[in-house]
Amino acid sequence: MASKTARRAAAGGAILALAGALALVAAQTNEAVKPLVRKDLLVFGKGEIAPPVRDIFRPMTSGAAAAVVRRAGPATKPSVVVPDPDAPPAFSLNITYVGSIKSGGRTIALVLRGGQTLSVSEGDEVAPGYKVVRVTAEAIVVRGPTGETKTFAMQGDRP
């Protein structure tokens, strides 16, 4: 039994010596170990932090419009166009009305178009030629390029 204990002690000592040797070799080969945090990029005490550009938890105001949403020009009377009976339907806009937000006394609609979520209100263009006429909590009305209107009911959970 004494020899078994001695062998265990010798094996433990050999493992410790091997671990120490590996640590010594690693320290010699990797003298310049890069830290996880680059302290050279940290800025300490150099002035005040600038305020955020916008609050992501509030809808955008009329001063900052999304890149995809365009404001319509002055109100013009749509020209009366007689559709060709052989032509496909002129209203080809495909959007999904998913919800609305009341902000500053107006209602902003959230719509899905082409996999992107857009926030639009009355007077905005959803796509070139397609202008939002009315926004309510239940539906959004869009006028097409030839003057026809289409109502999109809100999809999903309703309040």
KEVEXVO-787798 format. One record per residue: residue in one letter; z, x, y of N, C-alpha, C in turn. Coordinates in nm, 2 decimals. Layout:
N
+---+--------+--------+--------+--------+--------+---------+--------+--------+--------+
: r :    nup :  neast : nnorth :   caup : caeast : canorth :    cup :  ceast : cnorth :
+---+--------+--------+--------+--------+--------+---------+--------+--------+--------+
: A :      Z :      X :      Y :      Z :      X :       Y :      Z :      X :      Y :
...
+---+--------+--------+--------+--------+--------+---------+--------+--------+--------+
END
This chain:
159
+---+--------+--------+--------+--------+--------+---------+--------+--------+--------+
: r :    nup :  neast : nnorth :   caup : caeast : canorth :    cup :  ceast : cnorth :
+---+--------+--------+--------+--------+--------+---------+--------+--------+--------+
: M :   0.00 :   0.08 :  -0.12 :   0.00 :   0.00 :    0.00 :   0.00 :   0.09 :   0.13 :
: A :   0.06 :   0.20 :   0.12 :   0.07 :   0.29 :    0.23 :  -0.07 :   0.34 :   0.26 :
: S :  -0.15 :   0.36 :   0.16 :  -0.29 :   0.41 :    0.19 :  -0.38 :   0.30 :   0.25 :
: K :  -0.35 :   0.18 :   0.22 :  -0.42 :   0.07 :    0.28 :  -0.39 :   0.05 :   0.42 :
: T :  -0.27 :   0.07 :   0.46 :  -0.23 :   0.06 :    0.60 :  -0.28 :   0.18 :   0.68 :
: A :  -0.28 :   0.30 :   0.61 :  -0.34 :   0.42 :    0.68 :  -0.49 :   0.40 :   0.70 :
: R :  -0.56 :   0.35 :   0.60 :  -0.70 :   0.33 :    0.62 :  -0.73 :   0.23 :   0.73 :
: R :  -0.65 :   0.12 :   0.75 :  -0.67 :   0.03 :    0.86 :  -0.64 :   0.10 :   0.99 :
: A :  -0.54 :   0.18 :   1.00 :  -0.51 :   0.24 :    1.12 :  -0.62 :   0.34 :   1.16 :
: A :  -0.67 :   0.41 :   1.06 :  -0.78 :   0.51 :    1.08 :  -0.91 :   0.43 :   1.13 :
: A :  -0.94 :   0.32 :   1.07 :  -1.06 :   0.24 :    1.10 :  -1.04 :   0.18 :   1.25 :
: G :  -0.92 :   0.14 :   1.28 :  -0.90 :   0.09 :    1.42 :  -0.91 :   0.20 :   1.52 :
: G :  -0.86 :   0.32 :   1.49 :  -0.87 :   0.44 :    1.58 :  -1.02 :   0.47 :   1.60 :
: A :  -1.10 :   0.47 :   1.49 :  -1.24 :   0.50 :    1.49 :  -1.31 :   0.40 :   1.58 :
: I :  -1.28 :   0.28 :   1.57 :  -1.35 :   0.17 :    1.65 :  -1.31 :   0.19 :   1.80 :
: L :  -1.19 :   0.23 :   1.83 :  -1.15 :   0.25 :    1.97 :  -1.22 :   0.37 :   2.02 :
: A :  -1.23 :   0.48 :   1.94 :  -1.30 :   0.60 :    1.98 :  -1.45 :   0.57 :   2.01 :
: L :  -1.51 :   0.49 :   1.92 :  -1.65 :   0.46 :    1.94 :  -1.67 :   0.37 :   2.06 :
: A :  -1.58 :   0.28 :   2.09 :  -1.59 :   0.19 :    2.21 :  -1.58 :   0.28 :   2.33 :
: G :  -1.49 :   0.37 :   2.33 :  -1.47 :   0.46 :    2.45 :  -1.59 :   0.55 :   2.47 :
: A :  -1.65 :   0.60 :   2.36 :  -1.77 :   0.68 :    2.37 :  -1.89 :   0.60 :   2.43 :
: L :  -1.90 :   0.48 :   2.38 :  -2.01 :   0.39 :    2.43 :  -1.99 :   0.36 :   2.58 :
: A :  -1.87 :   0.34 :   2.62 :  -1.84 :   0.31 :    2.76 :  -1.87 :   0.43 :   2.84 :
: L :  -1.84 :   0.55 :   2.80 :  -1.87 :   0.68 :    2.87 :  -2.02 :   0.70 :   2.88 :
: V :  -2.09 :   0.68 :   2.77 :  -2.24 :   0.70 :    2.78 :  -2.30 :   0.59 :   2.87 :
: A :  -2.25 :   0.47 :   2.87 :  -2.31 :   0.37 :    2.96 :  -2.28 :   0.40 :   3.10 :
: A :  -2.16 :   0.46 :   3.13 :  -2.13 :   0.49 :    3.27 :  -2.21 :   0.61 :   3.32 :
: Q :  -2.25 :   0.70 :   3.23 :  -2.33 :   0.81 :    3.28 :  -2.47 :   0.77 :   3.30 :
: T :  -2.53 :   0.68 :   3.22 :  -2.67 :   0.65 :    3.23 :  -2.69 :   0.54 :   3.34 :
: N :  -2.59 :   0.46 :   3.37 :  -2.61 :   0.36 :    3.47 :  -2.51 :   0.39 :   3.59 :
: E :  -2.54 :   0.50 :   3.66 :  -2.45 :   0.53 :    3.76 :  -2.45 :   0.43 :   3.88 :
: A :  -2.57 :   0.39 :   3.91 :  -2.59 :   0.29 :    4.02 :  -2.61 :   0.15 :   3.97 :
: V :  -2.50 :   0.09 :   3.93 :  -2.50 :  -0.05 :    3.88 :  -2.51 :  -0.14 :   4.00 :
: K :  -2.61 :  -0.23 :   3.99 :  -2.63 :  -0.32 :    4.10 :  -2.53 :  -0.43 :   4.09 :
: P :  -2.46 :  -0.47 :   4.20 :  -2.36 :  -0.58 :    4.20 :  -2.43 :  -0.71 :   4.19 :
: L :  -2.36 :  -0.81 :   4.15 :  -2.41 :  -0.95 :    4.15 :  -2.44 :  -1.00 :   4.28 :
: V :  -2.35 :  -0.97 :   4.38 :  -2.37 :  -1.02 :    4.52 :  -2.42 :  -0.91 :   4.60 :
: R :  -2.53 :  -0.93 :   4.68 :  -2.58 :  -0.83 :    4.77 :  -2.51 :  -0.84 :   4.90 :
: K :  -2.42 :  -0.75 :   4.92 :  -2.33 :  -0.75 :    5.03 :  -2.41 :  -0.71 :   5.16 :
: D :  -2.52 :  -0.64 :   5.14 :  -2.60 :  -0.61 :    5.26 :  -2.67 :  -0.73 :   5.33 :
: L :  -2.68 :  -0.84 :   5.26 :  -2.74 :  -0.96 :    5.31 :  -2.63 :  -1.05 :   5.38 :
: L :  -2.51 :  -1.03 :   5.36 :  -2.40 :  -1.11 :    5.41 :  -2.39 :  -1.07 :   5.56 :
: V :  -2.36 :  -1.18 :   5.64 :  -2.34 :  -1.16 :    5.79 :  -2.20 :  -1.20 :   5.82 :
: F :  -2.13 :  -1.11 :   5.88 :  -1.99 :  -1.14 :    5.91 :  -1.97 :  -1.14 :   6.06 :
: G :  -1.92 :  -1.25 :   6.12 :  -1.88 :  -1.25 :    6.26 :  -1.99 :  -1.22 :   6.36 :
: K :  -2.11 :  -1.25 :   6.34 :  -2.22 :  -1.23 :    6.44 :  -2.26 :  -1.36 :   6.50 :
: G :  -2.18 :  -1.41 :   6.59 :  -2.22 :  -1.53 :    6.66 :  -2.18 :  -1.66 :   6.58 :
: E :  -2.23 :  -1.77 :   6.63 :  -2.20 :  -1.90 :    6.57 :  -2.32 :  -1.94 :   6.48 :
: I :  -2.29 :  -2.03 :   6.39 :  -2.39 :  -2.08 :    6.30 :  -2.46 :  -2.19 :   6.37 :
: A :  -2.59 :  -2.19 :   6.36 :  -2.67 :  -2.30 :    6.43 :  -2.65 :  -2.43 :   6.36 :
: P :  -2.65 :  -2.54 :   6.44 :  -2.64 :  -2.67 :    6.38 :  -2.75 :  -2.70 :   6.28 :
: P :  -2.73 :  -2.79 :   6.18 :  -2.84 :  -2.83 :    6.09 :  -2.95 :  -2.90 :   6.16 :
: V :  -3.07 :  -2.88 :   6.10 :  -3.19 :  -2.94 :    6.17 :  -3.18 :  -3.09 :   6.16 :
: R :  -3.14 :  -3.15 :   6.05 :  -3.12 :  -3.30 :    6.04 :  -3.03 :  -3.33 :   5.93 :
: D :  -2.97 :  -3.44 :   5.94 :  -2.87 :  -3.49 :    5.84 :  -2.95 :  -3.56 :   5.72 :
: I :  -2.94 :  -3.50 :   5.60 :  -3.02 :  -3.55 :    5.49 :  -2.97 :  -3.68 :   5.44 :
: F :  -2.85 :  -3.73 :   5.49 :  -2.80 :  -3.86 :    5.44 :  -2.83 :  -3.97 :   5.53 :
: R :  -2.91 :  -3.94 :   5.64 :  -2.95 :  -4.05 :    5.73 :  -3.10 :  -4.05 :   5.74 :
: P :  -3.15 :  -4.17 :   5.75 :  -3.30 :  -4.18 :    5.76 :  -3.35 :  -4.11 :   5.89 :
: M :  -3.48 :  -4.07 :   5.88 :  -3.54 :  -4.00 :    5.99 :  -3.56 :  -4.09 :   6.10 :
: T :  -3.54 :  -4.05 :   6.23 :  -3.56 :  -4.13 :    6.34 :  -3.71 :  -4.13 :   6.38 :
: S :  -3.74 :  -4.21 :   6.48 :  -3.89 :  -4.22 :    6.51 :  -3.94 :  -4.09 :   6.57 :
: G :  -3.85 :  -4.00 :   6.62 :  -3.90 :  -3.87 :    6.68 :  -3.95 :  -3.78 :   6.57 :
: A :  -3.90 :  -3.79 :   6.45 :  -3.94 :  -3.70 :    6.34 :  -4.00 :  -3.78 :   6.23 :
: A :  -4.13 :  -3.78 :   6.22 :  -4.20 :  -3.85 :    6.12 :  -4.24 :  -3.77 :   6.00 :
: A :  -4.24 :  -3.83 :   5.89 :  -4.28 :  -3.75 :    5.77 :  -4.42 :  -3.70 :   5.78 :
: A :  -4.46 :  -3.60 :   5.70 :  -4.59 :  -3.54 :    5.71 :  -4.70 :  -3.64 :   5.66 :
: V :  -4.67 :  -3.72 :   5.57 :  -4.77 :  -3.81 :    5.51 :  -4.79 :  -3.94 :   5.59 :
: V :  -4.68 :  -3.99 :   5.66 :  -4.68 :  -4.11 :    5.73 :  -4.74 :  -4.08 :   5.87 :
: R :  -4.84 :  -4.16 :   5.91 :  -4.90 :  -4.15 :    6.04 :  -4.88 :  -4.27 :   6.12 :
: R :  -4.85 :  -4.26 :   6.25 :  -4.83 :  -4.37 :    6.34 :  -4.97 :  -4.43 :   6.37 :
: A :  -4.98 :  -4.56 :   6.38 :  -5.11 :  -4.62 :    6.41 :  -5.13 :  -4.61 :   6.56 :
: G :  -5.25 :  -4.62 :   6.60 :  -5.29 :  -4.61 :    6.74 :  -5.25 :  -4.75 :   6.81 :
: P :  -5.31 :  -4.77 :   6.93 :  -5.28 :  -4.90 :    6.99 :  -5.34 :  -5.01 :   6.91 :
: A :  -5.27 :  -5.13 :   6.93 :  -5.31 :  -5.24 :    6.85 :  -5.45 :  -5.29 :   6.88 :
: T :  -5.53 :  -5.30 :   6.78 :  -5.67 :  -5.34 :    6.80 :  -5.69 :  -5.46 :   6.72 :
: K :  -5.78 :  -5.55 :   6.76 :  -5.81 :  -5.67 :    6.69 :  -5.91 :  -5.63 :   6.58 :
: P :  -5.87 :  -5.66 :   6.45 :  -5.96 :  -5.62 :    6.34 :  -6.09 :  -5.70 :   6.35 :
: S :  -6.20 :  -5.62 :   6.32 :  -6.33 :  -5.68 :    6.33 :  -6.35 :  -5.77 :   6.20 :
: V :  -6.42 :  -5.88 :   6.22 :  -6.45 :  -5.97 :    6.11 :  -6.56 :  -5.91 :   6.03 :
: V :  -6.54 :  -5.88 :   5.90 :  -6.64 :  -5.83 :    5.81 :  -6.65 :  -5.92 :   5.70 :
: V :  -6.77 :  -5.96 :   5.67 :  -6.80 :  -6.05 :    5.56 :  -6.82 :  -5.96 :   5.44 :
: P :  -6.73 :  -5.98 :   5.33 :  -6.75 :  -5.89 :    5.22 :  -6.87 :  -5.93 :   5.13 :
: D :  -6.93 :  -5.83 :   5.07 :  -7.04 :  -5.85 :    4.98 :  -6.99 :  -5.90 :   4.85 :
: P :  -7.04 :  -6.01 :   4.80 :  -6.99 :  -6.07 :    4.67 :  -7.00 :  -5.98 :   4.55 :
: D :  -7.09 :  -5.88 :   4.56 :  -7.11 :  -5.79 :    4.44 :  -7.02 :  -5.67 :   4.46 :
: A :  -6.96 :  -5.65 :   4.58 :  -6.87 :  -5.53 :    4.60 :  -6.74 :  -5.55 :   4.54 :
: P :  -6.67 :  -5.44 :   4.50 :  -6.53 :  -5.45 :    4.45 :  -6.44 :  -5.49 :   4.56 :
: P :  -6.32 :  -5.54 :   4.52 :  -6.22 :  -5.58 :    4.62 :  -6.20 :  -5.47 :   4.72 :
: A :  -6.19 :  -5.51 :   4.85 :  -6.17 :  -5.41 :    4.96 :  -6.03 :  -5.35 :   4.96 :
: F :  -5.93 :  -5.43 :   4.92 :  -5.79 :  -5.39 :    4.93 :  -5.76 :  -5.31 :   4.81 :
: S :  -5.77 :  -5.18 :   4.82 :  -5.75 :  -5.10 :    4.70 :  -5.62 :  -5.01 :   4.70 :
: L :  -5.53 :  -5.05 :   4.80 :  -5.40 :  -4.97 :    4.81 :  -5.31 :  -5.01 :   4.69 :
: N :  -5.25 :  -4.91 :   4.63 :  -5.16 :  -4.93 :    4.52 :  -5.02 :  -4.87 :   4.55 :
: I :  -4.93 :  -4.95 :   4.60 :  -4.79 :  -4.90 :    4.63 :  -4.69 :  -4.99 :   4.56 :
: T :  -4.57 :  -4.93 :   4.55 :  -4.46 :  -5.00 :    4.49 :  -4.34 :  -5.00 :   4.59 :
: Y :  -4.30 :  -5.12 :   4.63 :  -4.19 :  -5.13 :    4.73 :  -4.06 :  -5.13 :   4.65 :
: V :  -3.98 :  -5.02 :   4.68 :  -3.86 :  -5.00 :    4.60 :  -3.73 :  -5.03 :   4.67 :
: G :  -3.73 :  -5.04 :   4.80 :  -3.61 :  -5.07 :    4.87 :  -3.62 :  -5.06 :   5.02 :
: S :  -3.51 :  -5.09 :   5.09 :  -3.52 :  -5.08 :    5.24 :  -3.39 :  -5.03 :   5.29 :
: I :  -3.39 :  -4.98 :   5.41 :  -3.27 :  -4.93 :    5.48 :  -3.27 :  -4.99 :   5.62 :
: K :  -3.16 :  -5.04 :   5.67 :  -3.15 :  -5.09 :    5.81 :  -3.09 :  -4.98 :   5.89 :
: S :  -3.16 :  -4.93 :   5.99 :  -3.12 :  -4.83 :    6.08 :  -3.16 :  -4.85 :   6.22 :
: G :  -3.07 :  -4.85 :   6.31 :  -3.10 :  -4.86 :    6.45 :  -3.16 :  -5.00 :   6.49 :
: G :  -3.13 :  -5.10 :   6.42 :  -3.18 :  -5.24 :    6.45 :  -3.32 :  -5.26 :   6.39 :
: R :  -3.37 :  -5.17 :   6.31 :  -3.50 :  -5.19 :    6.24 :  -3.49 :  -5.17 :   6.10 :
: T :  -3.58 :  -5.22 :   6.02 :  -3.58 :  -5.20 :    5.87 :  -3.68 :  -5.10 :   5.83 :
: I :  -3.64 :  -5.00 :   5.76 :  -3.73 :  -4.90 :    5.71 :  -3.75 :  -4.93 :   5.56 :
: A :  -3.88 :  -4.93 :   5.52 :  -3.91 :  -4.96 :    5.38 :  -3.93 :  -4.83 :   5.30 :
: L :  -3.89 :  -4.82 :   5.18 :  -3.91 :  -4.71 :    5.09 :  -4.01 :  -4.75 :   4.99 :
: V :  -4.13 :  -4.68 :   4.99 :  -4.24 :  -4.72 :    4.90 :  -4.28 :  -4.60 :   4.82 :
: L :  -4.33 :  -4.62 :   4.70 :  -4.39 :  -4.52 :    4.61 :  -4.54 :  -4.53 :   4.62 :
: R :  -4.60 :  -4.42 :   4.65 :  -4.75 :  -4.41 :    4.66 :  -4.79 :  -4.27 :   4.60 :
: G :  -4.87 :  -4.28 :   4.50 :  -4.92 :  -4.15 :    4.44 :  -4.81 :  -4.06 :   4.39 :
: G :  -4.70 :  -4.11 :   4.34 :  -4.59 :  -4.03 :    4.29 :  -4.49 :  -3.98 :   4.40 :
: Q :  -4.52 :  -4.01 :   4.53 :  -4.43 :  -3.97 :    4.64 :  -4.36 :  -4.09 :   4.70 :
: T :  -4.24 :  -4.07 :   4.74 :  -4.16 :  -4.17 :    4.81 :  -4.18 :  -4.15 :   4.96 :
: L :  -4.23 :  -4.26 :   5.03 :  -4.25 :  -4.26 :    5.17 :  -4.15 :  -4.36 :   5.24 :
: S :  -4.11 :  -4.33 :   5.36 :  -4.03 :  -4.42 :    5.44 :  -4.12 :  -4.47 :   5.55 :
: V :  -4.14 :  -4.60 :   5.56 :  -4.23 :  -4.66 :    5.66 :  -4.17 :  -4.77 :   5.73 :
: S :  -4.21 :  -4.80 :   5.85 :  -4.16 :  -4.92 :    5.92 :  -4.28 :  -4.99 :   5.98 :
: E :  -4.25 :  -5.10 :   6.05 :  -4.36 :  -5.18 :    6.11 :  -4.44 :  -5.09 :   6.20 :
: G :  -4.58 :  -5.10 :   6.19 :  -4.67 :  -5.02 :    6.27 :  -4.71 :  -4.89 :   6.21 :
: D :  -4.64 :  -4.84 :   6.10 :  -4.68 :  -4.72 :    6.04 :  -4.80 :  -4.74 :   5.95 :
: E :  -4.87 :  -4.63 :   5.92 :  -4.98 :  -4.63 :    5.83 :  -4.93 :  -4.58 :   5.69 :
: V :  -4.95 :  -4.65 :   5.59 :  -4.91 :  -4.60 :    5.45 :  -5.02 :  -4.51 :   5.40 :
: A :  -5.15 :  -4.54 :   5.43 :  -5.26 :  -4.46 :    5.39 :  -5.36 :  -4.49 :   5.51 :
: P :  -5.47 :  -4.40 :   5.52 :  -5.56 :  -4.42 :    5.63 :  -5.62 :  -4.56 :   5.62 :
: G :  -5.60 :  -4.64 :   5.73 :  -5.66 :  -4.78 :    5.74 :  -5.57 :  -4.88 :   5.69 :
: Y :  -5.45 :  -4.85 :   5.63 :  -5.36 :  -4.95 :    5.57 :  -5.23 :  -4.94 :   5.66 :
: K :  -5.21 :  -5.05 :   5.74 :  -5.10 :  -5.05 :    5.84 :  -4.99 :  -5.15 :   5.79 :
: V :  -4.87 :  -5.11 :   5.81 :  -4.75 :  -5.20 :    5.77 :  -4.74 :  -5.30 :   5.88 :
: V :  -4.75 :  -5.43 :   5.85 :  -4.74 :  -5.54 :    5.94 :  -4.59 :  -5.59 :   5.95 :
: R :  -4.53 :  -5.61 :   5.84 :  -4.39 :  -5.67 :    5.84 :  -4.31 :  -5.61 :   5.73 :
: V :  -4.18 :  -5.58 :   5.76 :  -4.09 :  -5.53 :    5.65 :  -3.97 :  -5.62 :   5.65 :
: T :  -3.93 :  -5.67 :   5.53 :  -3.81 :  -5.74 :    5.51 :  -3.74 :  -5.68 :   5.39 :
: A :  -3.62 :  -5.73 :   5.36 :  -3.55 :  -5.68 :    5.25 :  -3.61 :  -5.72 :   5.12 :
: E :  -3.69 :  -5.83 :   5.12 :  -3.75 :  -5.88 :    5.00 :  -3.90 :  -5.83 :   4.98 :
: A :  -3.97 :  -5.81 :   5.08 :  -4.11 :  -5.77 :    5.07 :  -4.16 :  -5.69 :   5.19 :
: I :  -4.28 :  -5.63 :   5.17 :  -4.35 :  -5.56 :    5.27 :  -4.49 :  -5.61 :   5.28 :
: V :  -4.54 :  -5.64 :   5.40 :  -4.68 :  -5.69 :    5.42 :  -4.76 :  -5.57 :   5.48 :
: V :  -4.88 :  -5.55 :   5.42 :  -4.97 :  -5.44 :    5.46 :  -5.10 :  -5.50 :   5.49 :
: R :  -5.16 :  -5.46 :   5.61 :  -5.30 :  -5.50 :    5.65 :  -5.40 :  -5.39 :   5.61 :
: G :  -5.50 :  -5.43 :   5.54 :  -5.61 :  -5.34 :    5.50 :  -5.71 :  -5.30 :   5.61 :
: P :  -5.80 :  -5.22 :   5.58 :  -5.90 :  -5.17 :    5.68 :  -6.00 :  -5.29 :   5.72 :
: T :  -6.01 :  -5.39 :   5.64 :  -6.10 :  -5.50 :    5.68 :  -6.03 :  -5.62 :   5.73 :
: G :  -5.90 :  -5.60 :   5.76 :  -5.82 :  -5.71 :    5.81 :  -5.74 :  -5.80 :   5.72 :
: E :  -5.77 :  -5.79 :   5.59 :  -5.69 :  -5.87 :    5.49 :  -5.55 :  -5.81 :   5.47 :
: T :  -5.46 :  -5.90 :   5.44 :  -5.32 :  -5.86 :    5.42 :  -5.28 :  -5.88 :   5.28 :
: K :  -5.18 :  -5.80 :   5.23 :  -5.13 :  -5.81 :    5.10 :  -4.98 :  -5.79 :   5.11 :
: T :  -4.91 :  -5.87 :   5.03 :  -4.76 :  -5.87 :    5.03 :  -4.72 :  -5.80 :   4.90 :
: F :  -4.63 :  -5.70 :   4.92 :  -4.57 :  -5.63 :    4.80 :  -4.43 :  -5.67 :   4.79 :
: A :  -4.39 :  -5.73 :   4.69 :  -4.25 :  -5.77 :    4.67 :  -4.17 :  -5.65 :   4.62 :
: M :  -4.04 :  -5.65 :   4.65 :  -3.95 :  -5.54 :    4.61 :  -3.94 :  -5.54 :   4.46 :
: Q :  -3.95 :  -5.42 :   4.40 :  -3.94 :  -5.40 :    4.26 :  -3.80 :  -5.35 :   4.23 :
: G :  -3.76 :  -5.36 :   4.10 :  -3.63 :  -5.31 :    4.06 :  -3.52 :  -5.40 :   4.08 :
: D :  -3.40 :  -5.34 :   4.10 :  -3.27 :  -5.42 :    4.12 :  -3.28 :  -5.48 :   4.25 :
: R :  -3.24 :  -5.61 :   4.26 :  -3.24 :  -5.68 :    4.39 :  -3.09 :  -5.71 :   4.42 :
: P :  -3.06 :  -5.70 :   4.55 :  -2.92 :  -5.72 :    4.59 :  -2.87 :  -5.86 :   4.56 :
+---+--------+--------+--------+--------+--------+---------+--------+--------+--------+
END
